[in-house]
Every structure is written in C-alpha cells, then in structure tokens.
Amino acid sequence: MDSKSHYDISASDFTSENTRCAGLLYKPDNCQIPTPIIVMAHGLAAEKAFGLHTFAEHFVNEGFAVYVFDYRNFGDSDGEPRNLVNPWRHLTDWRNALQHVRNLDISDNERIILWGTSFSGGHVLRIAAKDTHLAAIITQVPFVDGLSALADTSPMDIAKAFLFGIYDSLRSIIGMSPYYSPVVGKPGDFALLNTPGSWEGYFSLIPDNSNWQNGVPARVLMTIGFYRPIQTVNRIKVPVLVVTGSHDDITPEKIALKAVAKIPNAEHISLDSDHFQVYGGGTAFKNNITSQISFLRKRIIP
C-alpha cells in the first residue's frame, strides 16, 4: 500500500457455484464498523484490474469501503474456459458477491451500493430490480438492451455471430476446446466491439503486465442480444445514478435514456465523452467521479 494512501487493501474471495471468485476489499483508515460499502465489477470480458482501482481509490477516500471482484473464469478468479461471458452466470456471481459482502464484519447492510459499468451497468440494474435491501445504484455507460444493440449490427455480422456461436456451442457439447471470437477489433473487423476508438479505448484500460487474451467463447454471440435489463428497471425502488457519454457509440446515450425514463428514482448525468473516456485521464473522468461522489454524499452518509 502507498504510504500516502488513506486505505488498506486485502484479498477477500468468495465461492460462486463451487468456483472461487477473487475479490479485493478496500477499507478506509480508521474505518468505523459498520461502514457503507460499494460493490463493483467490470464490463464486457474485462477484469477488475482494468481501471477500477481508480474509482475505488476515490470512493474509499470519501469514507466508503469498496469491494471489487472478478467473475468466474476471469482475471484472478478460477474457472474454465477462460473469458466465458454469460450475463446470467455474471448475475449469479453478483448475488454471491453480495452475500459475501453482507457477511463481512465491516459491512453496513443498510448501506450497500452497487456500481456497474458498461455490461455490468446492466447487471446492477437487474440485481436491483429484485434485491430490495440495497441503498443505491451507480451505473455508467450501461448496456441496457441487447435487442437495440442488434439493430445497429449489420446483417452480415449477425449471420457470422450466429454461425460462430453455434460452432462454439457444438464444440462445448462434445467436450472440445472453445472457439474464441475477438472481444475488441478495429472498424471493419468482426468483434464484439469494433466501433471507431474501441481498440484504443479498451486497450488503454489493460495494465502492461496483464495476461488477458482478446477473445471470448463465441457462444455468447447467441445470447447477448436477448439480454435486456431495461425490461425490469421499472421495479427498482432505490436511488439510481445513470452516467452516459454523449458520444458513446457502444452503449448509446439514447438507449440508456429509455431506461432512465422507466426507473422511478433515477438521476442522469450526461458527459461530453465516448464510451472509454469516463474511466480516467481527462475532463470526462473528473466530471464523472465528481458527479458520482456528489450522488453518494447526497444519498448515503459515509
């Protein structure tokens, strides 16, 4: 830990369906028990090491404890095949992470906040639609509607996705190794993310010492279009902060605003940002973290 930091970090793993998930617990110096705690996980095919520390550091210096975890099959967690993206598996991991956090001595179970980004921005909305024992939600550049994402996908790419997904699924059924499809590519490439700036933006989040591979088992291509957190957001009872980027062409602001309109107690912040500038290194991040801290101060007393 940096001697100038005002927090401590410790490993805090949990089990999800008999698989170890790796987590880190950030505790403020002179932490009072119980403490409000923010639970965080990353977006599409990403790991907790991809820039989440920056957010956690800001939150913990505001007096919040923070718990950050990797899904099964990702990062420091166990599980095979690696990089298996499945929103329903991720939701199970979120629920098990929450149970783990609620059992921590440090945790104030009346003041648990969920924080999600991009794909996990949809996950926290899904969790909050059912879990009535949360205090607030922060979701930035959220993925809220797979069908809307399909509408912006070319027929050729949809056909490829279907074929690759079928092929990988069949390989799985007969016990063969996965067929991997790229997570991120450049415009014109076949990849889950291939809009202008996706390649540079995604790789800007990855630490130099990372072993992350740019691929996911292609079976996800058959499911992602049917994942629609927007369908249940009207059931959310707790305050929600939705942060969007006005230049985001991965999870477009116009789609997120449809979800905002359905959430009973939602606040919305629009940043002059693309999908990746919200994570750090410039004005968009400064405005983002300032807005999130302001929301927390208003809604949660640390």
Buried (B, 14 or more C-beta within 10 A) or exposed (E): EEEEEBBEBEEBBBEBEEBBBBBBBBBBEEBEEBBBBBBBBBBBBBBBBBBBBBBBBBBBBBBBBBBBBBBBBBBBBBBEBBBBBBBEBBBBBBBBBBEBBBEBEBBBBEBBBBBBBBBBBBBBBBBBBEBEEBBBBBBBBBBBBBEBBBEEEEEEBEEBBBEBBBBBBEBBEEEEEBBBBBBBBEEEEBBBBBBEBBBEBBBBBBEEEEEBEBBBBBBBBBBBBEBBBBBBBEBBEBBBBBBBBEBBBBBBBEBBBEBBEBBEEBBBBBBEBBBBBBBBEEEBBEBBBEBBBEBBEEBBEB
